[in-house]
Amino acid sequence: VWKNVQKIQGRLIRELEKKFSKKHVVFVAQRTILDKNFRRKGLKIRPRSRTLTSVHESIMEDIVGPTEILGKRTRISVDGT
């Protein structure tokens, strides 16, 4: 289903924004993050698409829509946050 939505995402967002009086519309797919104790859930291996980093990158790609991400920055402050 998500692949079909991605193909028409630009048109769909424009139509929904017109319908909902210029409110912002964002589509994000539902994804699952498996922690390091995934074996308790009965799985042998953890797929790369279920890791924290992979899920965060996928959500970022969903948010920016049909455009492309050219660069990423990671900021860590002095107190570790």
VOBA-1610 file (N, C-alpha, C; in pm, whole numbers, padded with zeros to 5 digits, always signed):
BEGIN
Val+00083-00119+00000Val+00000+00000+00000Val+00088+00126+00000Trp+00196+00125+00077Trp+00279+00245+00090Trp+00344+00283-00042Lys+00385+00183-00122Lys+00446+00213-00252Lys+00347+00285-00343Asn+00219+00245-00337Asn+00117+00310-00419Asn+00095+00454-00373Val+00099+00477-00243Val+00079+00612-00189Val+00197+00700-00230Gln+00318+00646-00226Gln+00435+00726-00261Gln+00430+00774-00406Lys+00373+00693-00496Lys+00366+00731-00637Lys+00279+00853-00658Ile+00170+00866-00583Ile+00076+00977-00602Ile+00080+01075-00485Gln+00185+01069-00404Gln+00192+01147-00281Gln+00181+01297-00305Gly+00251+01349-00403Gly+00248+01493-00428Gly+00109+01543-00462Arg+00042+01475-00554Arg-00094+01516-00592Arg-00191+01501-00476Leu-00176+01390-00402Leu-00266+01363-00290Leu-00253+01469-00180Ile-00131+01509-00150Ile-00109+01610-00047Ile-00168+01744-00091Arg-00148+01783-00218Arg-00204+01909-00266Arg-00356+01910-00256Glu-00419+01799-00296Glu-00565+01791-00290Glu-00615+01798-00145Leu-00550+01727-00054Leu-00594+01728+00086Leu-00572+01864+00151Glu-00461+01933+00115Glu-00437+02066+00170Glu-00543+02165+00122Lys-00586+02151-00005Lys-00695+02236-00053Lys-00824+02207+00022Lys-00850+02078+00043Lys-00975+02037+00108Lys-00979+02081+00254Phe-00866+02072+00326Phe-00862+02105+00467Phe-00816+02247+00492Ser-00848+02337+00404Ser-00825+02481+00417Ser-00680+02516+00454Lys-00591+02476+00366Lys-00449+02514+00376Lys-00377+02465+00501Lys-00420+02354+00557Lys-00346+02292+00668Lys-00238+02203+00606His-00131+02179+00680His-00024+02094+00631His-00062+01948+00644Val-00028+01868+00543Val-00059+01725+00542Val+00070+01648+00523Val+00093+01545+00606Val+00213+01463+00596Val+00171+01317+00606Phe+00224+01233+00518Phe+00200+01090+00524Phe+00326+01021+00575Val+00310+00938+00678Val+00422+00861+00732Val+00376+00717+00747Ala+00454+00623+00695Ala+00419+00482+00705Ala+00441+00431+00847Gln+00365+00332+00885Gln+00383+00271+01016Gln+00497+00171+01008Arg+00597+00188+01094Arg+00714+00101+01093Arg+00740+00047+01233Thr+00812-00064+01240Thr+00841-00130+01367Thr+00990-00124+01395Ile+01026-00085+01517Ile+01165-00086+01560Ile+01184-00207+01652Leu+01278-00293+01619Leu+01311-00406+01706Leu+01436-00372+01785Asp+01431-00392+01916Asp+01547-00363+01998Asp+01648-00478+01992Lys+01752-00468+02070Lys+01858-00570+02065Lys+01813-00704+02123Asn+01705-00704+02201Asn+01653-00829+02256Asn+01541-00886+02170Phe+01560-00882+02039Phe+01455-00927+01947Phe+01435-01078+01952Arg+01531-01152+02006Arg+01517-01299+02011Arg+01404-01342+02105Arg+01373-01257+02202Arg+01261-01287+02293Arg+01128-01291+02217Lys+01121-01219+02106Lys+00999-01216+02028Lys+00991-01335+01932Gly+01089-01425+01935Gly+01086-01546+01853Gly+01147-01530+01716Leu+01223-01424+01692Leu+01287-01403+01563Leu+01432-01449+01567Lys+01479-01506+01457Lys+01618-01551+01451Lys+01713-01435+01425Ile+01681-01352+01325Ile+01766-01238+01293Ile+01681-01111+01290Arg+01745-00998+01313Arg+01675-00870+01306Arg+01699-00810+01169Pro+01593-00791+01090Pro+01612-00732+00957Pro+01667-00589+00967Arg+01747-00551+00870Arg+01806-00416+00870Arg+01699-00308+00866Ser+01584-00338+00807Ser+01478-00238+00797Ser+01408-00215+00931Arg+01436-00295+01033Arg+01372-00280+01163Arg+01464-00217+01268Thr+01584-00176+01228Thr+01675-00114+01324Thr+01633+00031+01349Leu+01674+00086+01461Leu+01638+00222+01498Leu+01682+00323+01392Thr+01805+00311+01348Thr+01859+00404+01250Thr+01783+00396+01118Ser+01757+00275+01072Ser+01688+00257+00946Ser+01546+00312+00951Val+01477+00288+01061Val+01340+00338+01075Val+01339+00490+01080His+01433+00551+01151His+01439+00697+01157His+01468+00757+01020Glu+01558+00695+00944Glu+01588+00745+00809Glu+01467+00731+00718Ser+01394+00622+00731Ser+01275+00602+00649Ser+01166+00703+00682Ile+01148+00733+00810Ile+01049+00832+00851Ile+01087+00970+00797Met+01217+01002+00800Met+01262+01131+00746Met+01234+01139+00596Glu+01257+01030+00524Glu+01227+01029+00380Glu+01078+01042+00355Asp+00995+00984+00442Asp+00849+00998+00427Asp+00807+01143+00446Ile+00867+01210+00543Ile+00827+01347+00575Ile+00863+01444+00464Val+00981+01431+00407Val+01022+01526+00303Val+00950+01500+00171Gly+00878+01389+00163Gly+00791+01365+00048Gly+00865+01327-00077Pro+00821+01379-00191Pro+00881+01336-00317Pro+01020+01394-00342Thr+01068+01484-00255Thr+01201+01541-00274Thr+01307+01445-00221Glu+01433+01480-00243Glu+01543+01391-00207Glu+01626+01454-00096Ile+01677+01372-00004Ile+01764+01420+00103Ile+01908+01418+00051Leu+01975+01534+00056Leu+02111+01543+00003Leu+02217+01531+00111Gly+02187+01574+00234Gly+02286+01567+00340Gly+02220+01557+00475Lys+02292+01498+00570Lys+02239+01483+00706Lys+02345+01529+00804Arg+02299+01586+00914Arg+02389+01631+01020Arg+02341+01572+01152Thr+02434+01531+01237Thr+02402+01485+01371Thr+02464+01583+01469Arg+02379+01641+01554Arg+02428+01739+01651Arg+02420+01680+01790Ile+02530+01688+01865Ile+02535+01642+02003Ile+02587+01758+02085Ser+02512+01798+02188Ser+02554+01911+02270Ser+02648+01862+02381Val+02699+01957+02456Val+02798+01926+02558Val+02743+01834+02666Asp+02613+01849+02700Asp+02557+01765+02806Asp+02515+01626+02756Gly+02544+01594+02630Gly+02519+01459+02579Gly+02382+01438+02516Thr+02301+01543+02505Thr+02170+01526+02442Thr+02172+01563+02297
//
